[in-house]
Amino acid sequence: MLLVTGGAGFIGSNFVLSTIAETGETVVNLDKLTYAGNLRNLDSLRGDRRHAFVHGDICDREMVRKLLSKHKPRAVVHFAAESHVDRSIAGPAAFVQTNVVGTFCLLEESRSFYESLAGTERERFRFLHVSTDEVYGSLGPNDPAFTETNRHAPNSPYAASKAAADHLVRSYHHTYGLPTLTTNCSNNYGPYQFPEKLIPLMIRNALAGKPLPVYGDGKNVRDWLFVLDHCDAVRRVLEGGVYADPSVAPVLATGTRVAGTDNTPRELSAREVEVLQLVADGQSNKEIGEELSLSALTVKSHLSRIGRKLGTGDRAQMVALAMRAGVIR
């Protein structure tokens, strides 16, 4: 059972539809049905007992509390947000209310719910916050793509409100131990997208013979992600994403940048450094998983990602490169 917020919007409805179709898992769908929410997106789920729609506001803490208590979801997947840059410039208050205050309300009620759980239910609970790469600001024409290690540098009220939500989510993990996950995706396109967004707007205007609006000087570059690929990624993060244990200090020395086999510095996450340190200590994947409360498959996935970054699949060579950089002992 999942509690999904904003599940009648563009990305949220695609997530609900594809999750039920691919996994059969029951979804409780909480949506305020603002201008961007449309129940018609979910017409194919009418009468489907695996989908329960609730018309409500994430800022209504009593409603959120009752939903969590009644349905006992294994995770909260938080899509609900005001998300249009131009609208945020014209009316930023709604963005602060939904994106900041609304996220705070969800975190508070999720924290209380999580603290009431025990055993397996507590171990598997997750709060997944779906954010945006706009929190990182803008890239220059020759800049590399954003990564999770980029600092937040929002340039609009929308981006600032999402950055604030990101910080709240992070703080609830490090302060209260709430198992939180955050994804920061680029621009999405696909079915059920609101017509004011760039791709549907251009298509509609072209079909109607209307002018095609170009922002700025036309030199802006956007990275596009098909919405169902994004939904697949969210499910992957929900099942295999990792978060740092606030009770354990990360194993870091002079930094987390490691030069790969081609001598190009690569950024390793704190968890990747932890995994490499345990590899250096001679532990097996199973032992590393037990140490970090991860499955052996997740440990293998971390090592594969480290290998891709450093240009080698050899554990001894990965360790040697990390030691040379001073990030492990």
LINPERA-V642070 format. One record per residue. RES is the residue in one letter. SS is DSSP state (2 for helix, 1 for strand, 0 for the rest). OMEGA is omega as a letter, one per 40 degrees, with the letter a starting at -180 (999 if undefined). D_LAST is the distance of its C-alpha to the last C-alpha in Angstrom with 2 decimals. Layout:
res=RES ss=SS omega=OMEGA d_last=D_LAST
res=RES ss=SS omega=OMEGA d_last=D_LAST
//
This chain:
res=M ss=0 omega=i d_last=42.32
res=L ss=1 omega=i d_last=40.94
res=L ss=1 omega=a d_last=42.12
res=V ss=1 omega=i d_last=42.19
res=T ss=1 omega=a d_last=43.23
res=G ss=0 omega=a d_last=45.10
res=G ss=0 omega=i d_last=45.93
res=A ss=0 omega=i d_last=49.23
res=G ss=0 omega=a d_last=47.75
res=F ss=2 omega=a d_last=46.79
res=I ss=2 omega=a d_last=43.21
res=G ss=2 omega=a d_last=43.65
res=S ss=2 omega=i d_last=46.74
res=N ss=2 omega=i d_last=45.16
res=F ss=2 omega=a d_last=42.27
res=V ss=2 omega=a d_last=44.76
res=L ss=2 omega=a d_last=46.96
res=S ss=2 omega=i d_last=44.27
res=T ss=2 omega=i d_last=42.40
res=I ss=2 omega=a d_last=45.62
res=A ss=2 omega=a d_last=46.68
res=E ss=2 omega=a d_last=43.46
res=T ss=2 omega=a d_last=42.32
res=G ss=0 omega=a d_last=45.49
res=E ss=0 omega=i d_last=43.62
res=T ss=0 omega=a d_last=45.82
res=V ss=1 omega=i d_last=45.29
res=V ss=1 omega=a d_last=46.63
res=N ss=1 omega=a d_last=47.13
res=L ss=1 omega=a d_last=47.52
res=D ss=1 omega=a d_last=48.94
res=K ss=0 omega=a d_last=51.07
res=L ss=0 omega=i d_last=52.90
res=T ss=0 omega=a d_last=52.90
res=Y ss=0 omega=a d_last=54.14
res=A ss=0 omega=i d_last=51.22
res=G ss=0 omega=a d_last=51.44
res=N ss=0 omega=a d_last=53.94
res=L ss=2 omega=i d_last=54.84
res=R ss=2 omega=i d_last=56.45
res=N ss=2 omega=a d_last=52.99
res=L ss=2 omega=a d_last=52.87
res=D ss=2 omega=a d_last=56.41
res=S ss=2 omega=a d_last=55.27
res=L ss=2 omega=i d_last=53.87
res=R ss=0 omega=i d_last=57.18
res=G ss=0 omega=a d_last=58.02
res=D ss=0 omega=a d_last=54.63
res=R ss=0 omega=i d_last=53.59
res=R ss=0 omega=a d_last=49.92
res=H ss=1 omega=i d_last=50.20
res=A ss=1 omega=a d_last=51.20
res=F ss=1 omega=i d_last=51.79
res=V ss=1 omega=i d_last=51.85
res=H ss=1 omega=a d_last=53.30
res=G ss=0 omega=a d_last=51.49
res=D ss=0 omega=i d_last=49.32
res=I ss=0 omega=i d_last=45.64
res=C ss=0 omega=i d_last=46.62
res=D ss=0 omega=a d_last=48.91
res=R ss=2 omega=i d_last=46.64
res=E ss=2 omega=i d_last=49.28
res=M ss=2 omega=i d_last=49.65
res=V ss=2 omega=i d_last=45.91
res=R ss=2 omega=a d_last=45.75
res=K ss=2 omega=i d_last=48.63
res=L ss=2 omega=i d_last=47.18
res=L ss=2 omega=a d_last=43.88
res=S ss=2 omega=a d_last=45.80
res=K ss=2 omega=a d_last=48.29
res=H ss=2 omega=i d_last=46.19
res=K ss=0 omega=a d_last=42.82
res=P ss=0 omega=i d_last=40.79
res=R ss=0 omega=i d_last=37.40
res=A ss=1 omega=i d_last=36.33
res=V ss=1 omega=i d_last=37.64
res=V ss=1 omega=a d_last=37.46
res=H ss=1 omega=i d_last=38.38
res=F ss=0 omega=a d_last=40.20
res=A ss=0 omega=a d_last=42.95
res=A ss=0 omega=i d_last=43.02
res=E ss=0 omega=a d_last=45.32
res=S ss=0 omega=a d_last=44.06
res=H ss=0 omega=a d_last=46.45
res=V ss=2 omega=a d_last=45.59
res=D ss=2 omega=i d_last=49.26
res=R ss=2 omega=a d_last=50.23
res=S ss=2 omega=i d_last=47.47
res=I ss=2 omega=a d_last=48.93
res=A ss=2 omega=a d_last=52.42
res=G ss=0 omega=a d_last=51.51
res=P ss=2 omega=a d_last=48.02
res=A ss=2 omega=a d_last=48.96
res=A ss=2 omega=a d_last=48.90
res=F ss=2 omega=i d_last=45.37
res=V ss=2 omega=a d_last=44.11
res=Q ss=2 omega=a d_last=46.01
res=T ss=2 omega=a d_last=44.82
res=N ss=2 omega=a d_last=41.34
res=V ss=2 omega=a d_last=40.22
res=V ss=2 omega=i d_last=42.55
res=G ss=2 omega=i d_last=42.81
res=T ss=2 omega=i d_last=39.05
res=F ss=2 omega=i d_last=38.93
res=C ss=2 omega=i d_last=41.74
res=L ss=2 omega=i d_last=40.04
res=L ss=2 omega=a d_last=36.77
res=E ss=2 omega=a d_last=38.73
res=E ss=2 omega=i d_last=40.72
res=S ss=2 omega=i d_last=37.80
res=R ss=2 omega=i d_last=35.89
res=S ss=2 omega=i d_last=38.96
res=F ss=2 omega=a d_last=39.39
res=Y ss=2 omega=a d_last=35.77
res=E ss=2 omega=i d_last=36.07
res=S ss=2 omega=a d_last=39.18
res=L ss=0 omega=i d_last=37.50
res=A ss=0 omega=i d_last=36.18
res=G ss=2 omega=a d_last=34.71
res=T ss=2 omega=a d_last=34.33
res=E ss=2 omega=i d_last=36.04
res=R ss=2 omega=a d_last=33.50
res=E ss=2 omega=a d_last=30.49
res=R ss=2 omega=a d_last=31.80
res=F ss=0 omega=i d_last=33.16
res=R ss=1 omega=i d_last=31.90
res=F ss=1 omega=a d_last=33.09
res=L ss=1 omega=a d_last=32.76
res=H ss=1 omega=a d_last=33.72
res=V ss=1 omega=a d_last=35.00
res=S ss=1 omega=a d_last=34.56
res=T ss=1 omega=i d_last=35.10
res=D ss=2 omega=i d_last=33.43
res=E ss=2 omega=i d_last=36.04
res=V ss=2 omega=a d_last=33.87
res=Y ss=2 omega=i d_last=31.86
res=G ss=0 omega=a d_last=35.04
res=S ss=0 omega=i d_last=36.38
res=L ss=0 omega=i d_last=35.03
res=G ss=0 omega=a d_last=36.50
res=P ss=0 omega=a d_last=38.03
res=N ss=0 omega=a d_last=35.09
res=D ss=0 omega=i d_last=32.22
res=P ss=0 omega=a d_last=29.73
res=A ss=0 omega=i d_last=30.11
res=F ss=0 omega=i d_last=28.74
res=T ss=0 omega=a d_last=25.54
res=E ss=0 omega=a d_last=24.29
res=T ss=0 omega=i d_last=22.24
res=N ss=0 omega=i d_last=25.50
res=R ss=0 omega=i d_last=26.89
res=H ss=0 omega=i d_last=30.16
res=A ss=0 omega=a d_last=33.17
res=P ss=0 omega=a d_last=36.26
res=N ss=0 omega=i d_last=39.55
res=S ss=0 omega=i d_last=42.16
res=P ss=2 omega=i d_last=43.07
res=Y ss=2 omega=a d_last=42.15
res=A ss=2 omega=i d_last=38.63
res=A ss=2 omega=i d_last=38.24
res=S ss=2 omega=i d_last=39.41
res=K ss=2 omega=i d_last=36.94
res=A ss=2 omega=i d_last=34.08
res=A ss=2 omega=i d_last=35.25
res=A ss=2 omega=i d_last=35.22
res=D ss=2 omega=a d_last=31.65
res=H ss=2 omega=i d_last=30.60
res=L ss=2 omega=a d_last=32.66
res=V ss=2 omega=i d_last=31.14
res=R ss=2 omega=a d_last=27.58
res=S ss=2 omega=a d_last=28.70
res=Y ss=2 omega=i d_last=30.32
res=H ss=2 omega=a d_last=27.13
res=H ss=2 omega=i d_last=25.07
res=T ss=2 omega=a d_last=28.11
res=Y ss=2 omega=a d_last=29.83
res=G ss=0 omega=i d_last=27.44
res=L ss=0 omega=a d_last=29.79
res=P ss=0 omega=a d_last=28.17
res=T ss=1 omega=i d_last=28.77
res=L ss=1 omega=i d_last=28.22
res=T ss=1 omega=i d_last=29.33
res=T ss=1 omega=i d_last=30.42
res=N ss=1 omega=a d_last=31.49
res=C ss=1 omega=i d_last=33.95
res=S ss=0 omega=a d_last=36.15
res=N ss=1 omega=i d_last=39.97
res=N ss=1 omega=i d_last=41.47
res=Y ss=1 omega=i d_last=44.80
res=G ss=0 omega=a d_last=46.92
res=P ss=0 omega=i d_last=49.52
res=Y ss=0 omega=i d_last=50.78
res=Q ss=0 omega=a d_last=49.37
res=F ss=0 omega=a d_last=51.35
res=P ss=0 omega=i d_last=53.80
res=E ss=0 omega=a d_last=52.77
res=K ss=0 omega=a d_last=49.44
res=L ss=2 omega=a d_last=49.35
res=I ss=2 omega=i d_last=49.79
res=P ss=2 omega=i d_last=52.54
res=L ss=2 omega=i d_last=54.17
res=M ss=2 omega=a d_last=54.40
res=I ss=2 omega=a d_last=55.79
res=R ss=2 omega=i d_last=58.36
res=N ss=2 omega=i d_last=59.47
res=A ss=2 omega=i d_last=59.81
res=L ss=2 omega=a d_last=61.91
res=A ss=2 omega=a d_last=64.07
res=G ss=0 omega=a d_last=64.49
res=K ss=0 omega=i d_last=62.87
res=P ss=0 omega=i d_last=60.75
res=L ss=0 omega=a d_last=57.03
res=P ss=0 omega=i d_last=55.16
res=V ss=0 omega=a d_last=52.43
res=Y ss=0 omega=i d_last=50.05
res=G ss=0 omega=a d_last=49.63
res=D ss=0 omega=i d_last=50.26
res=G ss=0 omega=a d_last=49.30
res=K ss=0 omega=i d_last=46.12
res=N ss=0 omega=i d_last=43.75
res=V ss=0 omega=i d_last=41.49
res=R ss=0 omega=i d_last=40.60
res=D ss=0 omega=a d_last=38.26
res=W ss=1 omega=a d_last=40.10
res=L ss=1 omega=i d_last=38.93
res=F ss=1 omega=a d_last=41.47
res=V ss=2 omega=a d_last=41.72
res=L ss=2 omega=i d_last=41.52
res=D ss=2 omega=i d_last=38.29
res=H ss=2 omega=i d_last=36.96
res=C ss=2 omega=i d_last=38.26
res=D ss=2 omega=a d_last=36.52
res=A ss=2 omega=i d_last=33.22
res=V ss=2 omega=i d_last=33.84
res=R ss=2 omega=i d_last=34.52
res=R ss=2 omega=i d_last=31.36
res=V ss=2 omega=a d_last=29.28
res=L ss=2 omega=a d_last=31.33
res=E ss=2 omega=a d_last=30.55
res=G ss=2 omega=a d_last=26.95
res=G ss=0 omega=a d_last=25.58
res=V ss=0 omega=i d_last=22.61
res=Y ss=0 omega=a d_last=22.14
res=A ss=0 omega=i d_last=19.45
res=D ss=0 omega=a d_last=20.07
res=P ss=0 omega=i d_last=21.00
res=S ss=0 omega=a d_last=20.34
res=V ss=0 omega=i d_last=16.59
res=A ss=0 omega=i d_last=14.54
res=P ss=0 omega=a d_last=12.54
res=V ss=0 omega=a d_last=8.76
res=L ss=0 omega=i d_last=9.03
res=A ss=0 omega=a d_last=8.27
res=T ss=0 omega=i d_last=10.89
res=G ss=0 omega=a d_last=12.31
res=T ss=0 omega=i d_last=12.71
res=R ss=1 omega=a d_last=14.58
res=V ss=1 omega=i d_last=13.48
res=A ss=1 omega=i d_last=16.02
res=G ss=0 omega=a d_last=17.43
res=T ss=0 omega=i d_last=19.31
res=D ss=0 omega=i d_last=22.12
res=N ss=0 omega=i d_last=20.05
res=T ss=0 omega=i d_last=21.02
res=P ss=1 omega=i d_last=18.51
res=R ss=1 omega=a d_last=18.15
res=E ss=1 omega=i d_last=17.41
res=L ss=0 omega=i d_last=15.18
res=S ss=0 omega=i d_last=16.19
res=A ss=2 omega=a d_last=14.26
res=R ss=2 omega=i d_last=15.11
res=E ss=2 omega=i d_last=13.99
res=V ss=2 omega=i d_last=10.44
res=E ss=2 omega=i d_last=10.75
res=V ss=2 omega=a d_last=12.23
res=L ss=2 omega=i d_last=9.71
res=Q ss=2 omega=a d_last=6.94
res=L ss=2 omega=i d_last=9.89
res=V ss=2 omega=i d_last=10.87
res=A ss=2 omega=i d_last=7.83
res=D ss=0 omega=i d_last=8.91
res=G ss=0 omega=a d_last=12.27
res=Q ss=0 omega=i d_last=14.20
res=S ss=0 omega=i d_last=17.34
res=N ss=2 omega=i d_last=18.63
res=K ss=2 omega=a d_last=20.89
res=E ss=2 omega=i d_last=18.34
res=I ss=2 omega=i d_last=16.16
res=G ss=2 omega=i d_last=19.51
res=E ss=2 omega=a d_last=20.44
res=E ss=2 omega=a d_last=17.29
res=L ss=2 omega=a d_last=17.77
res=S ss=0 omega=i d_last=21.58
res=L ss=0 omega=i d_last=21.86
res=S ss=0 omega=i d_last=24.03
res=A ss=2 omega=i d_last=22.78
res=L ss=2 omega=i d_last=24.64
res=T ss=2 omega=i d_last=22.76
res=V ss=2 omega=i d_last=19.39
res=K ss=2 omega=i d_last=20.97
res=S ss=2 omega=i d_last=22.18
res=H ss=2 omega=a d_last=18.80
res=L ss=2 omega=i d_last=17.50
res=S ss=2 omega=i d_last=20.78
res=R ss=2 omega=i d_last=20.44
res=I ss=2 omega=i d_last=16.98
res=G ss=2 omega=i d_last=18.60
res=R ss=2 omega=a d_last=21.55
res=K ss=2 omega=a d_last=19.65
res=L ss=2 omega=i d_last=17.70
res=G ss=0 omega=i d_last=20.71
res=T ss=0 omega=i d_last=19.55
res=G ss=0 omega=a d_last=19.88
res=D ss=0 omega=a d_last=17.95
res=R ss=2 omega=a d_last=14.89
res=A ss=2 omega=a d_last=13.41
res=Q ss=2 omega=i d_last=14.22
res=M ss=2 omega=i d_last=12.80
res=V ss=2 omega=a d_last=9.32
res=A ss=2 omega=i d_last=10.00
res=L ss=2 omega=a d_last=11.33
res=A ss=2 omega=i d_last=8.59
res=M ss=2 omega=i d_last=6.13
res=R ss=2 omega=i d_last=9.39
res=A ss=2 omega=i d_last=9.97
res=G ss=0 omega=a d_last=7.04
res=V ss=0 omega=i d_last=6.99
res=I ss=0 omega=a d_last=3.77
res=R ss=0 omega=999 d_last=0.00
//
